[in-house]
Amino acid sequence: MMDVTINGCRLNVEVFGPEDGPVLIAHHGGGGIGSLAEPKSTFGTLADRFRVIVFDSRGCGLSEGIPPYSHAQWAADVDELRKWAGAEKVVVAGGSYGGFIALEYAVRYPEHVSAVLLRDTSADGTNLELAFENARNQDRVEINWEHFDRYWSGNVRSDAELKALWAELIPLYDYEYDEAKSTAAVEAGIYRHESHNACFQENFPTYDVKPLLPGLTVPVLVTVGRGDWVTPVSASETIAALVPDSELVIFEKSGHSPQVEEREKFQQVIRDFLDRTVPAGAAVD
């Protein structure tokens, strides 16, 4: 791990792979509950060929918390990381909330993108309406709706409360619920309620990149778990339908995290896609 100052904010960054390899920058999901741990596990395997960069975004994980916590700022931080890495073009990857930022980066900085990897994400905020409906219709866990609404409206009062609210929600996420595994995941997390609140108060209500997706000219891989309750298959189908050069892969025995639940297949899918779309030795200045 290293500290890198990006746009005036100290970020926690890890880099893997050959210095002359094409650069892949992966953005974690979760907003204020996310960290580089997930993209490190998911994309670190590509370090045999790629220069893989993972990081805690500003206000998340172990990085410094300097507002604004906006999609524009988070995307600008990705671009500054690209410059720091010395790459003219990068593969940008992101799952869940990180997928929002990957898409924002791709449409804001298209000249610097060689390919996009998306996992269980959405091109606008309508997935939350579907998520609320899916939550009402499930019988896995009894939901405290006051807590549920506070989490998704970004009205969390402390880091400790964010952790407690996340512990109530996490049973909804996996295809097959494993209480011990979910409890361990909650305990391993780093919770930052200010950036979480900004995600859902300030960013998500106006997030909509759909009109810009037909203009994306790079290859885009769209992956999603069949049982994903929060960014359902329909959200990924919308992205794939709008992006001219897209591939959609649905993981039939996964919820929100096929990169974990069907890891071997997921790894094969992303590697096959990159082998076809990003030639070895490309994308470094």
C-alpha positions as a Markdown table, in Angstrom:
| # | Residue | x | y | z |
|---|---|---|---|---|
| 1 | Met | 0.0 | 0.0 | 0.0 |
| 2 | Met | 1.1 | 3.6 | -0.6 |
| 3 | Asp | -0.2 | 7.1 | -0.1 |
| 4 | Val | -0.7 | 9.0 | -3.3 |
| 5 | Thr | -2.0 | 12.6 | -3.3 |
| 6 | Ile | -4.6 | 12.9 | -6.1 |
| 7 | Asn | -6.3 | 16.2 | -6.7 |
| 8 | Gly | -5.3 | 17.4 | -3.2 |
| 9 | Cys | -6.5 | 14.3 | -1.4 |
| 10 | Arg | -4.4 | 11.5 | 0.1 |
| 11 | Leu | -5.6 | 8.2 | -1.4 |
| 12 | Asn | -4.7 | 4.7 | -0.2 |
| 13 | Val | -3.4 | 3.0 | -3.4 |
| 14 | Glu | -2.1 | -0.5 | -4.4 |
| 15 | Val | -0.5 | -1.4 | -7.7 |
| 16 | Phe | 0.2 | -4.8 | -9.1 |
| 17 | Gly | 1.7 | -6.2 | -12.3 |
| 18 | Pro | 4.3 | -5.2 | -14.9 |
| 19 | Glu | 5.3 | -1.6 | -15.2 |
| 20 | Asp | 5.0 | -1.8 | -19.0 |
| 21 | Gly | 1.6 | -3.6 | -19.0 |
| 22 | Pro | -1.7 | -2.0 | -20.1 |
| 23 | Val | -3.2 | -0.2 | -17.1 |
| 24 | Leu | -6.5 | -1.3 | -15.5 |
| 25 | Ile | -8.0 | 1.0 | -12.8 |
| 26 | Ala | -10.7 | -0.7 | -10.7 |
| 27 | His | -13.1 | 1.4 | -8.5 |
| 28 | His | -14.6 | -0.3 | -5.5 |
| 29 | Gly | -18.3 | -0.4 | -4.8 |
| 30 | Gly | -20.2 | 0.4 | -1.7 |
| 31 | Gly | -19.8 | 4.2 | -1.6 |
| 32 | Gly | -18.9 | 4.8 | 2.1 |
| 33 | Ile | -18.8 | 1.1 | 3.0 |
| 34 | Gly | -16.4 | 0.2 | 0.2 |
| 35 | Ser | -12.6 | -0.2 | 0.0 |
| 36 | Leu | -10.0 | -1.5 | -2.4 |
| 37 | Ala | -10.2 | -5.0 | -0.8 |
| 38 | Glu | -12.9 | -6.2 | -3.3 |
| 39 | Pro | -11.3 | -5.0 | -6.5 |
| 40 | Lys | -7.9 | -6.2 | -5.3 |
| 41 | Ser | -9.3 | -9.7 | -5.0 |
| 42 | Thr | -11.3 | -9.5 | -8.2 |
| 43 | Phe | -8.8 | -7.9 | -10.6 |
| 44 | Gly | -5.5 | -8.6 | -8.9 |
| 45 | Thr | -5.4 | -11.9 | -10.7 |
| 46 | Leu | -4.9 | -10.0 | -14.0 |
| 47 | Ala | -1.5 | -8.7 | -12.8 |
| 48 | Asp | 0.3 | -11.3 | -14.9 |
| 49 | Arg | -0.5 | -9.1 | -17.9 |
| 50 | Phe | -2.0 | -5.8 | -16.6 |
| 51 | Arg | -0.7 | -3.0 | -14.4 |
| 52 | Val | -3.6 | -3.2 | -12.0 |
| 53 | Ile | -4.4 | -0.1 | -9.8 |
| 54 | Val | -6.9 | -0.3 | -6.9 |
| 55 | Phe | -7.5 | 2.4 | -4.4 |
| 56 | Asp | -9.8 | 3.6 | -1.6 |
| 57 | Ser | -11.7 | 6.5 | -3.2 |
| 58 | Arg | -11.8 | 9.9 | -1.4 |
| 59 | Gly | -13.9 | 9.6 | 1.8 |
| 60 | Cys | -13.7 | 5.8 | 1.7 |
| 61 | Gly | -11.6 | 3.1 | 3.2 |
| 62 | Leu | -8.3 | 4.4 | 4.5 |
| 63 | Ser | -8.2 | 7.4 | 2.2 |
| 64 | Glu | -8.5 | 11.0 | 3.3 |
| 65 | Gly | -11.9 | 12.5 | 3.5 |
| 66 | Ile | -11.9 | 15.8 | 1.6 |
| 67 | Pro | -15.2 | 16.8 | -0.1 |
| 68 | Pro | -16.7 | 17.1 | -2.6 |
| 69 | Tyr | -17.9 | 13.5 | -2.6 |
| 70 | Ser | -19.4 | 13.7 | -6.1 |
| 71 | His | -19.4 | 11.5 | -9.2 |
| 72 | Ala | -17.6 | 14.3 | -11.0 |
| 73 | Gln | -14.8 | 14.4 | -8.4 |
| 74 | Trp | -14.5 | 10.6 | -8.1 |
| 75 | Ala | -14.2 | 10.4 | -11.9 |
| 76 | Ala | -11.7 | 13.2 | -11.9 |
| 77 | Asp | -9.6 | 11.3 | -9.3 |
| 78 | Val | -9.6 | 8.2 | -11.6 |
| 79 | Asp | -8.2 | 10.4 | -14.4 |
| 80 | Glu | -5.5 | 11.8 | -12.1 |
| 81 | Leu | -4.6 | 8.3 | -11.2 |
| 82 | Arg | -4.3 | 7.5 | -14.9 |
| 83 | Lys | -1.9 | 10.4 | -15.3 |
| 84 | Trp | 0.0 | 9.3 | -12.2 |
| 85 | Ala | 0.4 | 5.9 | -13.8 |
| 86 | Gly | 1.7 | 7.4 | -17.1 |
| 87 | Ala | -1.1 | 5.8 | -19.2 |
| 88 | Glu | -2.7 | 7.5 | -22.2 |
| 89 | Lys | -5.6 | 4.9 | -22.1 |
| 90 | Val | -6.8 | 2.6 | -19.3 |
| 91 | Val | -9.3 | -0.2 | -18.8 |
| 92 | Val | -11.7 | 1.1 | -16.2 |
| 93 | Ala | -13.6 | -1.4 | -14.0 |
| 94 | Gly | -16.2 | -1.1 | -11.3 |
| 95 | Gly | -18.9 | -3.0 | -9.6 |
| 96 | Ser | -22.1 | -1.8 | -7.9 |
| 97 | Tyr | -21.5 | 1.9 | -6.9 |
| 98 | Gly | -18.1 | 1.6 | -8.5 |
| 99 | Gly | -19.9 | 0.8 | -11.7 |
| 100 | Phe | -21.5 | 4.2 | -11.6 |
| 101 | Ile | -18.1 | 5.8 | -11.4 |
| 102 | Ala | -16.6 | 3.6 | -14.1 |
| 103 | Leu | -19.5 | 4.6 | -16.4 |
| 104 | Glu | -19.2 | 8.3 | -15.4 |
| 105 | Tyr | -15.5 | 8.1 | -16.2 |
| 106 | Ala | -16.1 | 6.4 | -19.6 |
| 107 | Val | -18.5 | 9.1 | -20.7 |
| 108 | Arg | -16.6 | 12.0 | -19.3 |
| 109 | Tyr | -13.1 | 11.0 | -20.4 |
| 110 | Pro | -13.8 | 8.7 | -23.5 |
| 111 | Glu | -10.5 | 9.5 | -25.1 |
| 112 | His | -8.6 | 7.8 | -22.2 |
| 113 | Val | -10.6 | 4.6 | -22.1 |
| 114 | Ser | -9.7 | 1.4 | -24.0 |
| 115 | Ala | -12.4 | -0.9 | -22.4 |
| 116 | Val | -14.9 | -1.0 | -19.6 |
| 117 | Leu | -15.7 | -3.8 | -17.1 |
| 118 | Leu | -19.0 | -3.5 | -15.2 |
| 119 | Arg | -20.5 | -5.7 | -12.5 |
| 120 | Asp | -23.9 | -5.5 | -11.0 |
| 121 | Thr | -24.5 | -1.8 | -11.6 |
| 122 | Ser | -27.0 | 0.6 | -13.3 |
| 123 | Ala | -26.9 | 3.5 | -15.7 |
| 124 | Asp | -29.4 | 5.6 | -13.6 |
| 125 | Gly | -31.2 | 5.6 | -10.2 |
| 126 | Thr | -34.3 | 3.6 | -11.2 |
| 127 | Asn | -32.8 | 0.4 | -9.9 |
| 128 | Leu | -33.6 | 1.6 | -6.3 |
| 129 | Glu | -37.3 | 1.5 | -7.1 |
| 130 | Leu | -36.8 | -2.1 | -8.1 |
| 131 | Ala | -34.7 | -2.8 | -5.1 |
| 132 | Phe | -37.4 | -1.6 | -2.7 |
| 133 | Glu | -39.9 | -3.8 | -4.4 |
| 134 | Asn | -37.6 | -6.8 | -4.3 |
| 135 | Ala | -36.9 | -6.1 | -0.6 |
| 136 | Arg | -40.7 | -6.0 | 0.1 |
| 137 | Asn | -41.2 | -9.3 | -1.7 |
| 138 | Gln | -38.4 | -11.4 | -0.1 |
| 139 | Asp | -38.8 | -13.6 | 3.0 |
| 140 | Arg | -35.1 | -14.0 | 3.9 |
| 141 | Val | -35.0 | -11.4 | 6.6 |
| 142 | Glu | -37.5 | -9.1 | 8.4 |
| 143 | Ile | -36.7 | -5.5 | 7.4 |
| 144 | Asn | -36.8 | -2.5 | 9.7 |
| 145 | Trp | -38.2 | 0.0 | 7.2 |
| 146 | Glu | -37.1 | 3.1 | 9.1 |
| 147 | His | -33.5 | 1.8 | 9.1 |
| 148 | Phe | -33.8 | 0.8 | 5.4 |
| 149 | Asp | -35.1 | 4.2 | 4.3 |
| 150 | Arg | -32.4 | 6.0 | 6.3 |
| 151 | Tyr | -29.7 | 3.9 | 4.7 |
| 152 | Trp | -30.9 | 4.5 | 1.1 |
| 153 | Ser | -31.7 | 8.1 | 1.6 |
| 154 | Gly | -28.3 | 8.9 | 3.0 |
| 155 | Asn | -29.4 | 10.0 | 6.4 |
| 156 | Val | -26.9 | 8.0 | 8.5 |
| 157 | Arg | -25.7 | 9.7 | 11.6 |
| 158 | Ser | -22.3 | 8.0 | 12.4 |
| 159 | Asp | -19.9 | 5.5 | 11.1 |
| 160 | Ala | -21.0 | 3.0 | 13.8 |
| 161 | Glu | -24.6 | 3.4 | 12.7 |
| 162 | Leu | -23.7 | 2.8 | 9.0 |
| 163 | Lys | -22.1 | -0.5 | 10.1 |
| 164 | Ala | -25.2 | -1.5 | 12.0 |
| 165 | Leu | -27.5 | -0.6 | 9.1 |
| 166 | Trp | -25.3 | -2.5 | 6.7 |
| 167 | Ala | -25.4 | -5.6 | 9.0 |
| 168 | Glu | -29.2 | -5.5 | 8.6 |
| 169 | Leu | -29.1 | -5.3 | 4.8 |
| 170 | Ile | -26.3 | -7.8 | 4.0 |
| 171 | Pro | -28.5 | -10.9 | 4.1 |
| 172 | Leu | -30.2 | -9.7 | 0.9 |
| 173 | Tyr | -27.1 | -9.7 | -1.2 |
| 174 | Asp | -26.0 | -13.3 | -1.8 |
| 175 | Tyr | -27.6 | -16.0 | -3.9 |
| 176 | Glu | -27.4 | -18.3 | -0.9 |
| 177 | Tyr | -27.2 | -16.6 | 2.5 |
| 178 | Asp | -24.4 | -17.7 | 4.7 |
| 179 | Glu | -24.7 | -15.9 | 8.1 |
| 180 | Ala | -21.1 | -16.5 | 9.2 |
| 181 | Lys | -19.7 | -15.3 | 5.9 |
| 182 | Ser | -21.9 | -12.2 | 6.0 |
| 183 | Thr | -21.0 | -11.4 | 9.6 |
| 184 | Ala | -17.3 | -11.7 | 8.8 |
| 185 | Ala | -17.8 | -9.3 | 5.8 |
| 186 | Val | -19.5 | -6.7 | 8.0 |
| 187 | Glu | -16.7 | -6.9 | 10.6 |
| 188 | Ala | -14.0 | -6.6 | 7.9 |
| 189 | Gly | -15.5 | -3.4 | 6.5 |
| 190 | Ile | -14.5 | 0.2 | 6.9 |
| 191 | Tyr | -17.4 | 2.6 | 7.4 |
| 192 | Arg | -17.5 | 6.3 | 6.4 |
| 193 | His | -20.9 | 7.8 | 6.8 |
| 194 | Glu | -20.2 | 11.2 | 5.3 |
| 195 | Ser | -19.4 | 9.8 | 1.8 |
| 196 | His | -22.2 | 7.3 | 2.1 |
| 197 | Asn | -24.7 | 10.1 | 2.7 |
| 198 | Ala | -23.3 | 12.1 | -0.2 |
| 199 | Cys | -23.8 | 9.1 | -2.5 |
| 200 | Phe | -27.5 | 8.9 | -1.8 |
| 201 | Gln | -28.4 | 12.5 | -0.9 |
| 202 | Glu | -26.4 | 14.4 | -3.5 |
| 203 | Asn | -25.4 | 12.1 | -6.3 |
| 204 | Phe | -27.9 | 9.3 | -6.9 |
| 205 | Pro | -31.1 | 11.4 | -7.3 |
| 206 | Thr | -29.7 | 13.0 | -10.5 |
| 207 | Tyr | -27.5 | 10.1 | -11.7 |
| 208 | Asp | -28.4 | 9.2 | -15.3 |
| 209 | Val | -25.8 | 8.4 | -18.0 |
| 210 | Lys | -28.2 | 6.6 | -20.3 |
| 211 | Pro | -28.3 | 9.4 | -22.9 |
| 212 | Leu | -24.5 | 9.2 | -23.3 |
| 213 | Leu | -24.1 | 5.4 | -23.5 |
| 214 | Pro | -24.8 | 5.1 | -27.3 |
| 215 | Gly | -21.8 | 7.4 | -27.8 |
| 216 | Leu | -19.4 | 5.0 | -26.1 |
| 217 | Thr | -17.2 | 3.5 | -28.8 |
| 218 | Val | -15.1 | 1.1 | -26.7 |
| 219 | Pro | -15.9 | -2.5 | -25.8 |
| 220 | Val | -18.0 | -2.8 | -22.6 |
| 221 | Leu | -18.4 | -6.0 | -20.6 |
| 222 | Val | -21.6 | -6.0 | -18.5 |
| 223 | Thr | -21.9 | -8.8 | -15.8 |
| 224 | Val | -24.6 | -9.4 | -13.3 |
| 225 | Gly | -25.9 | -12.1 | -10.9 |
| 226 | Arg | -29.3 | -13.5 | -11.7 |
| 227 | Gly | -30.4 | -13.1 | -8.1 |
| 228 | Asp | -29.2 | -9.5 | -7.6 |
| 229 | Trp | -31.9 | -7.7 | -5.7 |
| 230 | Val | -30.4 | -4.2 | -5.7 |
| 231 | Thr | -29.1 | -3.7 | -9.2 |
| 232 | Pro | -31.2 | -6.3 | -11.0 |
| 233 | Val | -30.6 | -8.0 | -14.3 |
| 234 | Ser | -32.9 | -5.5 | -16.0 |
| 235 | Ala | -30.5 | -2.7 | -15.1 |
| 236 | Ser | -27.6 | -4.5 | -16.8 |
| 237 | Glu | -29.8 | -5.3 | -19.8 |
| 238 | Thr | -30.5 | -1.5 | -20.2 |
| 239 | Ile | -26.8 | -0.8 | -20.3 |
| 240 | Ala | -26.0 | -3.5 | -22.8 |
| 241 | Ala | -28.9 | -2.4 | -25.0 |
| 242 | Leu | -27.6 | 1.2 | -25.1 |
| 243 | Val | -23.8 | 0.5 | -25.6 |
| 244 | Pro | -23.0 | -0.3 | -29.2 |
| 245 | Asp | -20.1 | -2.7 | -28.5 |
| 246 | Ser | -21.3 | -4.5 | -25.4 |
| 247 | Glu | -21.4 | -8.0 | -24.1 |
| 248 | Leu | -23.8 | -9.1 | -21.3 |
| 249 | Val | -23.0 | -12.1 | -19.1 |
| 250 | Ile | -25.6 | -13.2 | -16.5 |
| 251 | Phe | -24.3 | -15.5 | -13.7 |
| 252 | Glu | -27.2 | -17.8 | -12.9 |
| 253 | Lys | -26.1 | -18.8 | -9.4 |
| 254 | Ser | -25.1 | -15.4 | -8.0 |
| 255 | Gly | -26.7 | -12.5 | -6.2 |
| 256 | His | -24.9 | -9.1 | -6.2 |
| 257 | Ser | -21.4 | -10.6 | -6.2 |
| 258 | Pro | -20.7 | -13.1 | -9.0 |
| 259 | Gln | -17.0 | -12.2 | -8.6 |
| 260 | Val | -17.2 | -14.1 | -5.3 |
| 261 | Glu | -20.1 | -16.5 | -5.7 |
| 262 | Glu | -19.0 | -17.9 | -9.1 |
| 263 | Arg | -15.4 | -16.8 | -8.9 |
| 264 | Glu | -13.9 | -19.2 | -11.4 |
| 265 | Lys | -16.4 | -18.5 | -14.1 |
| 266 | Phe | -16.2 | -14.7 | -13.4 |
| 267 | Gln | -12.4 | -14.8 | -13.7 |
| 268 | Gln | -12.6 | -16.6 | -17.0 |
| 269 | Val | -15.2 | -14.2 | -18.4 |
| 270 | Ile | -13.2 | -11.1 | -17.6 |
| 271 | Arg | -9.9 | -12.6 | -18.9 |
| 272 | Asp | -11.5 | -13.8 | -22.2 |
| 273 | Phe | -13.0 | -10.4 | -22.7 |
| 274 | Leu | -9.7 | -8.5 | -22.1 |
| 275 | Asp | -7.7 | -11.0 | -24.2 |
| 276 | Arg | -10.1 | -10.1 | -27.1 |
| 277 | Thr | -10.3 | -6.4 | -26.6 |
| 278 | Val | -7.0 | -5.1 | -25.1 |
| 279 | Pro | -3.9 | -6.3 | -26.9 |
| 280 | Ala | -0.8 | -7.2 | -24.8 |
| 281 | Gly | 1.5 | -4.2 | -24.5 |
| 282 | Ala | -1.2 | -1.6 | -25.2 |
| 283 | Ala | -2.2 | 1.6 | -23.5 |
| 284 | Val | 1.0 | 2.8 | -21.8 |
| 285 | Asp | 2.7 | 6.0 | -22.8 |
